Amino acid sequence: MHRRLISYATMKYILVTGGVISGIGKGIIASSVGTLLKSCGLHVTAIKIDPYINIDAGTFSPYEHGHAHKCLLNVCIGEVFVLDDGGEVDLDLGNYERFLDIRLTRDNNLTTGKIYQSVINKERKGDYLGKTVQVVPHITDAIQEWVMNQSKVSVDGDGVEPQVCVIELGGTVGDIESMPFIEAFRQFQFKVKRENFCNIHVSLVPQPNTTGEQKTKPTQNSVRELRGLGLSPDLIMCRCTMPLETAVKEKISMFCHVEPTQVICVHDVSSVYRVPLLLEDQGVVSYFCQRLNLPVEMRPRKMLSKWKEMADRSDRLLEHVSIALVGKYTKLSDSYTSVIKALEHSALAISYKLEVKYIDSADLEPATLQDEPVKYHEAWQKLCSSNGVLVPGGFGVRGTEGKMLAINWARKQNKPFLGVCLGMQLAVCEFARNVLGWEDANSTEFNPDSKYPVVIDMPEHNPGQMGGTMRLGQRRTIFKSQNSVLRKLYGDVDHVDERHRHRFEVNPELKHHFEEKGLQFVGQDVAGERMEIIQLEEHCYFIGVQYHPEFTSRPIKPSPPYFGLLLASAGKLQSYLAKGCRLSPRDTYSDRSGGSSPDVDIAELKLPSLS
């Protein structure tokens, strides 16, 4: 395989900054830029910089680090995203992995806490030879060194050094927290030379309803502030509800010192899949090729054609399938972003439009019937009218009884059900209570004194600290049964490697009690000590997984557990399995030589039987 490789000295860096307000889509835009460059045959990596002092995102509350906002790009930062190496990171890294189909590490998420911790550790060891340690140059140098080192790490699984590194700086230009990072990149642009560094500035162009006029002043002020800090944007990407008017684009060009072709409109579109196409139509790839002297040929790109196919398919969908998401953070859909994305990927693969019905699990409990009967009946109406039920992961006792009531209903009514992490554990508790007759069955997380502790804490759980104490990252699950539905959905493989994030596990000593009554543990860890996958016999689709399959779902490679839930909810699962179809998230839909895998080509997922 012959490929021109760019050396460390000629790595290309693209910095994405934001102005006016946060949460306007820097993550999706950075991911889309990376997608365009990868479609040209380049190896692309991504780094997300978060100015908060936390070491990582592991201890964030979904409500603390999330905010609901309506915008085209559906940018969500509520949940914690887990990587293969166990890194608990910002959700934008999930966007990078989904868009670019890459595998990142914890060091691809850089925080103020990580930088200061590394500098302080060096100071304690005497690495600075007794000098006064300051923000400039020590902190700024540490930032630059971190970026340059991490940009060389292969993320495609082939060991090849990336050629382009897309860096997203979180927050808004002018925030006091991001000042050291801005200064670091002001210096960085001269260190790596202008031909190897460019800056994309994402700004908001509001359009007040009172006048209907697109306002450029916020963008002007934001760019002026950025230039005052030593960075000059090469591209200004304007977030707006409607396409930019020509006069508005020319005005931004004139006052922000860029050519009109360098003002890119990123207006509201029907699907996130259209964002890379939107940028491509405005010549972003051509600009990068010229500005950074990228070694690519301007040729038709197969990868982009797949994105266009997905976008067109998403717009054409007519049939609906509804999934009841029973959780405790339902006030913010951001809290379940990866779960929703996994559902969307699967629904798109079978050509159905997804409807997610958010149900606060506490609303299903009898106490709500006494206090707020309307809310209680509305919650149960949502559940009963759904085609399938999903109980995602979570922590804490609130709402767990409601989740078990939903699981009980799905089990008895033969409704497709998927339990993820805590959802699986509660499915085991529910089965123990209502089938085995263990009325006191519970998790020791919620009732340490339970007579039947069917879910227990793991030996490595350290209750003394909150961060990094869970079973985290990619772990192997061995299939113990040839007849497992999930085994077939994964491609009839012997094992799968999926990402975990949990402190508690099903008590292995009680395994035989459940299997005697039909609840099979069809997947276990390598040592056979931990229960990873449950499957209920004589049920259309009753599956629980201890891992989080949503983290490895991709738009053109849906996660098998979620894909099975959507197939079952649409009444297509048995037909799909009868045709011997395979779907494995470990396959690649296309290789570098231009070949493709028929197993995961999204165009082929829509079989005649699924029409």
N, C-alpha and C positions, 0 to 999 in steps of 0.2 A: 504494500500500500504506500503510494507516494503522496506526500503532502508537504507543502512548504510550512515550516515551523518558524514562528516569530520568537526570537530569543528574549531573555529576561530584559535586556537593555531596550528592546523595542516593543515591550508590552504597551498596549493601547488602553488608556484609562478614560472612562466617561463618567463624570460626576453629575448626579441629578440632585438639584437643590429645589426648595419650595419657597414660595412667598405668599403673602397676604393672609392665608389661613392654612391650618394643617388639615390633613385628611382630604386633599383634593385629587389624589390619584397618583402620587409620585411612584408608589410601588407598582401599580399596573403599567404606568408609562415606562418605568425602568425595565420591567419584565418584557414589555412589548418591544422595546429597543433591542434587548438581548435576543428576543425571538427573531427579529428581522435579521440581525447579524448572524445568528446561528443558521438561519435559512440560506445564507450565502456560503455555508460550509465552514464557517469559523468556529473555533472552540471558545465558548463564552462562559465566564464565571461571574458571580455577583457577590457584593458585600453590602450589608445593611448596617448603617451607623445609627445608634440610638443614644441621644445625649443624656439619658437618665443615669443615675448613679448606681442603680441595681447592677449586680454582676450579670444576671441573666433574667429571663422572664418567668422563671420557675415559680416564684412566689406571688405573681400578680393575681389579683381577683379579676374575673371576667368583667366585673362592673367597673373596676378601677382603671383598667387599661383598655377600655373600649368605649366607643361613642357611636350612637346611631346617627347616621346622616344619609340623606337621600342624594345620590349622585350617580352619574352614568356608570362609574367604574365599580361601584359597590365595594369600595375599599373598606376592609374590616380588620380591626386589630384587637379583637376581644379575647380570643382564646390563646393558649400557649401552644406553639408548634414544636414538635419533637423531631429531631434529626436522627440519622442512623447511629451516630456516635453518642446519642443520649443528650445532646445539647437541647436545652429549653430556650427557644428563641422567639423573636418577633414574628408575627404572622406574615410579614412581607416576604420572608424567606420561603414560606409556603407558596406564595405567588411565583417566586423565581423557579422553584422546583417544578411546579405544575406547568408553567409556560415553557421553560427551557428543557424540561425532562432531564434534570441533572440531580446529583446527590451532593448536598452541601455539608459542611461541618460546623461545629459550634463556633469556630473562629471566624466564620463568615458573618457572624453577628458581633459587631464591635460596640461596646458601651463605654460611657465615661468611667463606670466602676471598674471595668476590665483594664482600661488604660492606667488609671491611677493605681490600681492594685499592682500591676506589673512594674510601674515606676517605683512605687514604695518598696516593693520586694527587692528591686535592684539597689535602692538606696540603703536598705538594711544590710545587704550583703557587701556594701562598700564599693559597688561598681562605679560610682561617680567620684571616687577618690576624695571624698570629703567636701566636694563642691556644694554650693547652695543649689538645691533642686527647685526649678521654677517651671511655670507653664511653658514659657519660651526660654530655652529651646527643648527642655527635656520631655515635656508632655507632647508637644507638637512633633518632635522627632520620633517619639514612640508611636504616634498615630501613623506617620508616614512609613515607618519600618514595618508596622503591622500590615498595612495595606499592600506594600510591595511584596512581603513574604507570602501573604495569603493568596494574592493574585496568581501565584505560580502553582498552587495546589490543583491537581487534576480533579475535575468534578464529573467527567463523562464515564468513568469506570474503565477507561482505556489507558490510563497512565500518561496521556499526552498533556503537556503544559498548555493552559489556556492562552489565547492570543488577545482577547479583549476582556477587560474587567469593568463591569458596570457597578458604580458605587452610589448608593442612595443615602443621602444625609437626611435623617429624620428631623421633624420639627419644621420651624419656619425661620428664614433668614432674619436675624435681629434678635433671636432668643439668646439670652445670656448663656444658657447651657451649651449652645452650639458654637460659641465664639472660638474656643481652642481648635475645633475641627475646621472652621472656616480659615483660620490663620494657618493651620497645617497644610491645607490645600492651596492656599495662596503661595506658600513656599514650594509646595509639591510641583506646581505647574512649571516652575523654572528648573527644578531638579530633573524631571523626566523629559523636558523640552516641549515646546508648544505643539510640535507635530505629533506628539504622543498623548496629548491631554486635551479634552474639551469639556465644556460645562453646558448642561441642559438646565434651564431654569423653568420650573412649572409654576404658573401664576394663575390667578382667578380673574376672569373678566365678567363682572356681574352685569345683570340686565334687569334693573328695577321694573316692577310691573307698572309703576306710575307713569314712566316715560317710554318704556320699551327700548331704550337706547343702551347700547353696549358701552360700558364705562372702562376707560383705559387707565385712569389715574392710579388705581391700586397697583397695577402692573408697573407703571412708570416709577412709582415710589419704591416698589420692591427691588426693581433692577438698579435703581439709583443707590439704594442701600447696599446691595450686593457689590456693585462696582466700587463703592466707597470702602469696602472691606478687602478689596484687592482682587476680586474675581469678575471677569467679564463673560457674560453668557454667550455661547456660540449659537444656541437655539433657544428660543423662548416658546414654550408650549403653553398655550392659553386654554384653560378649562372654561367652558362656557356651555350654556344650555342649547344655543343655536349656532350654526356655522358663523364664523367671523365675517363681517362685512368687509369689502375691499378697503373702504376708507378707514375702518378701524385698524386693519392690519397695517396699512401704510402709516397711520399715526403712531402705532407702537414701534414700527421700524424707525421712524424719524426720531422719536424721543428716547429710544433705548439703544440707538447706535448699532443697529443690525440691518441687514438687507431684508426686504419684504419676504423673500423666500426662506429666511431664517425664522420667521414667525409662523409657528405651526398651530393650526386649530385642532383642538381635541374636544369636540362638542359631544353632547349626549347622543348615544347610539343605542340600538336595540339590544345589543349583546356585547359582552366583554370580548368575545372572539373577534369583533370587528375593529378593536383598537389597533392591533398591529397592521391591519389592512388600511386603516385610516392614515397611519403614519407613512406607510409605504406609498400611498397615493400622492402624498405631498413631498415626495422626493427625499425622505430622511436617509435612506440607504445610500443614494447617490451623494448626498452631502457628506456622510461619514467617509465614504470611499475617497472623496477628494480631500476632505479636511484632515483625515488621519492616514491617508495613503495606504488604505487597507488592500491586502493582496487578494482581491476577489474579482470574479468575472460577473458582469451584469448579464445574468441568464435567467430563464424561467425557473422558479424555485418551487419544488414539489411540496416542501413543508408548508409554504404559504397557501398553496392550493388546498391543502387539507384544512387549514384554518378557515378559508373562504367557504369550503364545503360545510364545515361545522356551523359557521355563522348563518349560512343560507338555510341549513336544516333547522336550526334553532328558530328561525323566523317563520318557517312553514308549518311547524308542529300544530296539529289539530286535536288529537286525542290527549286526554288528561289522565294522570294517575296521581292520587293524593296519598301522602305519607304523614301520619301523626307523629310529630317529634315531641316526646314527653320528657321534659327536663325541668330544671330549676332556674335556669338563666334565660328564660324565653322572652323577657322584656327586651333583650338585645340579641338580635339574630347574629351579631358579630361574635357572640360567645360560642357559636357553633359553626364558624365559617367553613372549616375543612370538611365537616360533616355535610353541610349544605352543598359544597362543591362536589363531594363524592356522589351525592344523590343526583345532582344535575348532570354529572358526567354519565352516570348510568342511565338516567332517563333519556338523555340525548342519544345514547347508543341504541336504544330500542325505539327511537322516534316518538317519544311521548313528552308532553309538556308537564313539568313537575309542579305540583301544588303542595307546599309544605304547610301543615296545620300545626302551629305552635301551641302547645298545651302546658301550662304550669302544672307540674305534677301535684302540687299541694291542693289545687282546685278540684282534684278528683277524690279527695279524702272526705270522709263523713263530717269532719269538723267544719268544712266549708259549707256543707249542706245546711248546717244549723245557723252559721253566721251570714253567709251570702249564698242563698239557694239559687239565685239566677246564674251566678258565676259557676256554681257546681254543675247545673244542668247544661250550660253552654259548653263546658269542658267535656262532659260525657257525650254530648251531641257531636262535637268535633271528632272525638275518638271513634264513636260508632259509625260515623259516616266516612271514615278513611279506608283506603284500600290496603294499607299496611301500617305497621307500628314500629317505631324506632325509639329505643331508650339509649341515649348516649352516655358517655362517661361523666364523672362528676365527683365531688367530695362533699362530706357533711350529711347530717341526718335529715335535714329539712326536705320534705317531699318524697322521701324514700317509700313511705307507705303508699302514696299515690302511684308511684312507678310500679310497685308490685301489683296494685289493683289493675293497672293497664296491662301488665304482663299476664295476669290471671285471665283477663277478658280475651286477650289475643290467643292464649293457649286453648281456652274452652271454645271459642268461636271459630277456631281453625283459621285465624287471620295471619298473614305473613308477619313475622316478627324478627327483628334483629336487635340484639343487645350487645353493646360495646363497652368493654371494661366494667364499670360499675353496673351497667345494664345486664351484662352476663351474670355477675355476682348476685344481683337481685332476682334474676330468673331462677337461679339455683335456690335462693331463699324461699321464693314463692312456691316452687315445686316441693320443697321440704315441708312447708307448712300445709299445703292443700292436697298433696298426693301422699306424702309419707306420714302425714298427721303430726308433724313436729310443730306444734303451735308456737313454740318459743323460738323457732329457728331464726337466726339473724347473723349479721356480720359483727365481729367484735369491735369494728369501727363505731357501730351505733349502739351496741349493747354488750359491753365486755363481760357481763355476768350471764349471758345466754346459756341455757341448758344445752342447746344444740348449736354450737358455733360452726356453722357450715362455711363461713368465710372468716379467715384468720389473717393476722398481720404476718408479713414475711420476716425471716430471721435477720435480713440485712437492713430492715427498716430501723432507722435511728430517730426516735422521738425527740431527741434533744435539739435537733435543728430542723428548719423547715425546707431549706433549699438543697437540692441534689441528694435527697435521701431515698428516692424511689427506685424501683426497677425501671431503668430508662434505656431507650435506644433499641436498636435492631437485635432481635433474638430469634432463634430458630424454633419452629413448631413442627413436630413430626406427626403425620397422619397415622392413626392407629387402626383406621377402618377403610376398607376398599370401597364401601358403599356410601361414604360421606358425600353429601351434596357439595360441600365446599371443595372437597378434593377434586371433584369433577369440574367445578367452576374455575379452579386454579389451573386446570389443564392436566388432571390426573397425575399430579406430581407426588413425590414421597414426602416433601417438606416445603415449607414456605418461610421466608424471613420477613418479619414485620416489626413495626416499632411499638414499644411498650411505654406506659407511664402509669404505674400503680404502686401502692404500698401494701395492698391486701390481695389475697388469693383464695381460691376454693380449697377447703380442707381436704387434702388427698386421702386421709384416713376414712372418710365417709363415702368415697367414690362408689363402692359396690352397692350401697343402699339405693343410690339413684339409678344405677344402670339396671338393677333388678326390676325397676318400675318403668323403664323405657327412656330415661334421660341419659343419653350416651355421651361420654367424653371422648370424642373422636380425634382430638388433637391434644398432644402433650408436649412439654419441653423435651430437650434431648435426653435429660436424665430420667424422664418419666415421672418426675416428682410434682410437676405443676400442671394444672388443668388449663388448657389454652382454648379449646373449642368444644362447645356443647351442641348437641342436635337431638331434638325430640322425635322419637319414632311416631309414625302414623300422623304426621302433621305436614301441611303443605309446605311450610318453611318456618321453622322455629330454630333459630341459630343464635348462639352467643359466642363472642370472641373476647379473650382477655386483652388482646392487643388493640391497637388503633389503626385499622386498615385505611381510614380516610387520609392519613398522612402520605400515603404512597399512590393515591388515586391521581390519574392524569386525564386531561380532556379526551385524548384518543386512546387511553388505556384505563378504563374504569376499574375500580377496586372490586374484586370478585364477590366479597360478602354483600356490598351495597348493590352490585349488579344483580345478584340473586334475589335480593329483597325487591328490587324494581320489577324483575321478570315475574316473580311470584305475585306481586301486587297487580300486575297487568294481566295475570292469567296465562303467561307465556313460558313459565319455567319448565314444565314437563316437555313441551314441544322443543324447547331449546336443548335440553339434555338428551332427548331422544335422537336428535340429529348429531350428537357427539361433538358439539361445539366446544371450543377451547377459548379461554380468556385468562391470560396470565400477566400480572403487572410487571413481571420480570423480563418479559419479551420486549424487544424494541420494535417500534412500528416501521422504522426504516434505518438502514445502516449507511455508513458514509459512502459506500460505493454505489449507492442508488437502489439497492435491493430493498424489498419490503417483506414483512412477515404477514402472511394472510390471516394469522390467528387474531391479530389485533387491529387490522385496518378497519377504521370505523365505518367505512363504506360497506364493508362486508358483514358488519354486525347485524344489519337489518336483513335477516334471512326471509325468504318467502313466507315462512310460517309465522313471522312476526309482523307481517304487513297489516 
